[in-house]
């Protein structure tokens, strides 16, 4: 009950913000299909208070099952969305398999699912591999942060600058009492203990975001290793999945690794404060991610394929943030499924956003939310728009 | 006689052969199907990894770099990890397994031998994920503070014992594999020792030999090739074991240079990377790793069969 109440309130305020934005900018930042007749429609679904809300379509009343597969990182958020949406429309069932971003891209390419999900946007090569004549839309749903977790008995807060992080993961800092780390941590007694790096052994959007950061901050890293969902790690232990890395760090005194923010929060593993572009050490938080997203929202690409947001400006900005995406075919074969899918995603992008922070995700900035909704308007079935 | 030659009887006998023939044909077809399946797997692995062989040729086998960013793939670190971890397992499991088999076959009374054999066979029934979990949470931390820290302190100046040791790496994987292949080695060796003809032992005892002399001069030498076969069969299992190894080997990227380095086996590399691999060269290279593993395993198993076959032939000759 409380969720639906807060969601309505947030939906309201977001809608108000959108309306204001649309009015003030005269449609300069809105995509073509977010035309006046489109998403902002005050009479329908408008609560008694008289404010404007986004009218989202509803799924068909027939029993429908949608199948999706992909990224593990947003899986807890998606699951809570499916539960909440299933409560509103019990005839709609959504199955989601958290098999990983790469597998999600493969599944949508092979058309074995109704929607895919990926943290890293599809590469040009992935798009080239799609069945000819089809287009896959990227719809951002949430943002996450990559945090550097550590296991050092007696060290409650740890500050790391970008060079520290790069040196640790390059294997050039091998002991925790290294003067380069100590310089950022005055007053903290760093133990004389070997550093054990724990990284992902499987390909991952988390790795893509983290190695994008390392490549941006360290020329050594970008020349020796580079960025990608799977890289040649110079040092350390490989573990499978965010939970594998979290477990590997918790198991070993002196270990350091990287996971998505929500995993660190839920497992209560200490994460290092990272130095951002403004020179401040910031703890990872959804607020820091929102700050990063807002700072980068103006340059959000037209095809929604936003690379990880690294070292954005702002005193509160957390330096490693990235979007996660739903992947849907622009032209849908099954009209009923298309209606259900668009209705669900439209709901997730509006009312659903309120669930994000409680689960460790950052909601979309208003401008990006608007672009996502505009993208959703371009979905067609049999040549005509599903949500005109 | 007249009854047997009755044409109607013969007719019915001919009919009664029909199910017999159908059975022969059916079993033959099923058998051929299994062979066809193996061939099909080989062909599929080869065709699906064709891109890798075209790109790198045989240098894929000797390549030491696996770098998805640069799209350079080489299998040697994983071949090395597979061979080293299995070798450690054999060095640990072979003597323990052989001694256990000798105890069970020669010394233990039935009251001890039967339950002990059962328990050892039960060890083989533990799912490998359970052994892996135990390896991560119990064995790894235990090895780290005992055997590994001792060896690093005492022999750390020798490169292959260089630290730091984290309880996750090549050595831990070898110990886990040793535990997993022990049942294979013990049960097959025991059966081969038991199969040594009693007349051989009795002749030695008749000459006044002690039990130790009988075992070391007669029983074990006669069973030798069978025991080697048992060890090689254990090796075959160690080479292919995936899950438990993946959990404790540390999934390092390079050829291990120390016993305590993190490494990766062919099967653990495939298991951890395949789901998220990119279509094209990376997927093709992972399939190529599978082909290499299959070829290694087939060779090992053929060698083992030859040894076991020799053992059986030798026994037949002695009888």
Interface residues (C-beta under 8 A of the other chain):
Chain A: X99 X100 X101 X102 X103 X106 X109 X125 X126 X129 X194 X196 X201 X202 X203 X204 X225 X226 X227 X228 X229 X230 X231 X232 X233 X236 X237 X238 X239 X240 X247 X248 X251 X252
Chain B: X65 X66 X67 X68 X69 X70 X136 X137 X140 X141 X164 X166 X167 X168 X169 X246 X250 X251 X252 X253 X262 X264 X272 X273 X275 X276 X277 X278 X279 X280 X282
